[in-house]
Amino acid sequence: MSETLPPDDRRTIDPRRGQLRTVTELPADQPITMLNLLRFREVADYSNAGDLAPAKPISGADAYRVYSRGALAHLEKAGAEVVLQGDCGPTVIGPIDESWDSILVVRYPSPAAFVEMVTSPEYQSLTRHRTAAVADSRLIATTA
């Protein structure tokens, strides 16, 4: 896991106000591919999701695995497919403080399919595991 974190104002875990809306501005009739870059917490932080907290502390990577197992059903329902998932190596071009633990690339059939999935109450509840797991992340929409 990456030890070096960027300043708080450059760390993001969940979308900021208005960011999700930008996805709806992409061509509605084309698939979108979401690039996820993830940096995990050493120990998952369930302070805002005590009802989901495991009996003993777990790593951020383990909490993300819990989230991933639950997210698969939502991805299938949305018609999405995981294109790539793996560990990240060293940053070759970019700020030294932006190293990542994991990369995930997911293709959705449309922007609407993505938005519908991530705004469903069931998925929103599940994302509390992701929030507990992640110290920093990037989610970048592409039309590739």
C-alpha positions in Angstrom: 0.0 0.0 0.0 1.1 3.5 -0.7 2.4 5.3 2.3 2.7 8.8 0.8 -0.5 10.7 0.5 -1.1 14.0 -1.3 -2.5 17.0 0.7 -6.1 16.7 1.9 -7.3 19.1 -0.8 -6.1 16.7 -3.5 -7.5 13.5 -2.0 -10.9 12.3 -3.1 -12.9 9.3 -2.2 -16.5 10.1 -3.2 -17.8 12.4 -6.0 -18.0 16.1 -5.2 -21.2 18.0 -5.9 -21.9 18.2 -9.6 -19.2 15.7 -10.7 -21.6 12.8 -11.3 -23.8 15.1 -13.5 -20.9 15.5 -16.0 -21.3 11.8 -17.0 -24.8 12.6 -18.3 -23.2 15.1 -20.7 -21.4 12.3 -22.6 -23.1 10.8 -25.7 -26.1 8.9 -24.5 -26.0 6.3 -27.2 -22.3 5.2 -26.6 -20.6 3.0 -24.0 -18.4 4.7 -21.4 -15.4 3.2 -19.8 -14.5 4.2 -16.3 -10.9 4.3 -15.1 -10.6 3.8 -11.4 -7.3 4.5 -9.6 -7.3 3.4 -5.9 -5.1 4.0 -2.9 -6.1 1.9 0.1 -6.0 2.7 3.8 -3.7 0.6 5.9 -6.7 -0.1 8.1 -10.3 0.3 6.8 -12.1 3.2 8.5 -15.7 2.2 9.3 -16.3 5.2 11.6 -19.1 6.3 9.3 -20.5 2.8 8.7 -20.4 1.1 12.1 -23.2 -1.2 11.1 -20.9 -2.7 8.4 -17.7 -2.8 10.5 -16.2 -6.3 10.8 -15.6 -7.7 14.3 -11.9 -7.2 14.0 -10.1 -4.4 12.0 -9.3 -5.2 8.4 -7.1 -3.6 5.8 -8.4 -1.2 3.3 -7.6 -3.7 0.5 -9.7 -6.3 2.3 -12.6 -3.9 2.8 -12.4 -3.1 -0.9 -12.7 -6.8 -1.7 -15.9 -6.9 0.4 -17.2 -4.0 -1.7 -16.1 -5.6 -5.0 -17.9 -8.9 -4.2 -21.1 -7.0 -3.6 -20.7 -4.7 -6.5 -20.5 -7.5 -9.1 -24.3 -8.1 -9.0 -24.8 -4.3 -9.6 -22.4 -4.4 -12.5 -24.1 -7.3 -14.1 -27.5 -5.7 -13.7 -26.2 -2.6 -15.4 -24.8 -4.6 -18.3 -21.3 -3.5 -17.3 -18.1 -5.6 -17.7 -14.7 -5.4 -15.9 -12.1 -4.8 -18.6 -9.0 -4.7 -16.4 -8.3 -5.1 -12.7 -4.9 -5.3 -11.1 -2.2 -3.9 -8.9 -0.4 -0.8 -9.9 3.4 -0.4 -10.2 5.5 2.7 -9.8 4.4 6.1 -11.3 6.5 6.6 -14.4 5.0 10.0 -15.4 3.2 12.1 -12.8 3.6 13.5 -9.3 5.6 11.3 -7.0 2.9 11.5 -4.4 0.3 10.0 -6.8 1.1 6.4 -6.6 -1.8 3.9 -6.7 -2.4 0.5 -5.3 -4.9 -0.8 -7.8 -6.4 0.0 -11.2 -9.9 -1.0 -12.3 -11.4 -0.4 -15.7 -15.1 -1.0 -16.2 -17.2 -0.6 -19.4 -20.8 0.4 -19.1 -23.3 0.2 -22.0 -24.2 3.9 -21.6 -23.8 6.9 -19.2 -27.3 6.3 -18.0 -26.5 2.7 -17.1 -23.6 3.9 -14.9 -25.6 6.7 -13.3 -28.6 4.4 -12.6 -26.3 1.9 -10.9 -24.4 4.3 -8.7 -27.5 6.2 -7.6 -29.5 3.1 -6.6 -30.1 2.9 -2.8 -28.7 -0.6 -2.6 -25.5 0.3 -4.3 -25.2 3.5 -2.2 -25.3 1.4 0.9 -22.7 -1.0 -0.4 -20.3 1.9 -1.2 -19.8 2.5 2.5 -17.3 -0.4 2.3 -15.5 1.4 -0.5 -15.4 4.6 1.5 -14.0 2.7 4.5 -11.4 1.1 2.2 -10.0 4.0 0.2 -7.6 6.7 1.2 -7.6 8.4 -2.2 -9.0 7.6 -5.6 -9.7 8.9 -9.1 -12.6 7.9 -11.3 -12.3 9.1 -14.9 -14.9 8.6 -17.5 -13.7 7.8 -21.0 -15.5 7.2 -24.3 -13.1 4.5 -25.3 
